[in-house]
């Protein structure tokens, strides 16, 4: 089953700031989901502003989820710093903050539900690279299917992967639809979806990524599974995030179909790049935001979203009051 939850009609009037923030209809649910690997920077602020504006333009709820499932990369204190920074920019979540590291039982239950769609994999990264059939868009080796039919003799499971469209159905019974070995998987089609910024997207998972990891060799749950489970459990109707995650969307839609979960609408905003054209991140020279001048930082983020907020905007309230109708004019709202 796919498709977003039906949203209540908003009416003809445009929202003012007070209506947008204080009179949520509850039909639209958006979220911002940062990874606490360091402080918020200019690139992540753009995604936060876009997700916040879209939620408020639709008089919806804006949730905050800390994606700390990769505990090896989590920096102590980073999550608290991100929460405080968002508050300093006038962005407060509409509800309790969710932490992925506290939701492992939900991911385990979803993993178990996938049944025969999942298989054990003994391959190391080097082995996959040595036997690769092609490269994915992100430069990673496309999994060649080495363990799809079973672990090689003498090999132990390292990770667990999901079979993608184009691969054989798994051996044995079980799983979501109780399919037998060789049965056609109704979700195993090319993935098509419309992105509200990027337009129509088409991806064939077998050609683009191959069977992908759901549980890693280090025991941590993979991002793809965690985010699908969390979005469904939080009843997220709209995902607004950076275009660096566009290539993950088809995998997430496929998982949603297998787990019979709703598919939200997607909007992927352009990423912020450094002088070398690299995505801005802590590894590519991103610096912490200037909390002494939050409006200045917000205006810069708005400009990166093609929102022409005046440079002489001086207060947080004035910024959001100016940015909200500009966003609504491009992407709709109530």
Order of alpha helices (4+ residues) and beta strands (2+ residues): alpha-beta-alpha-beta-alpha-beta-alpha-beta-alpha-beta-beta-beta-alpha-beta-alpha-beta-alpha-beta-alpha-alpha
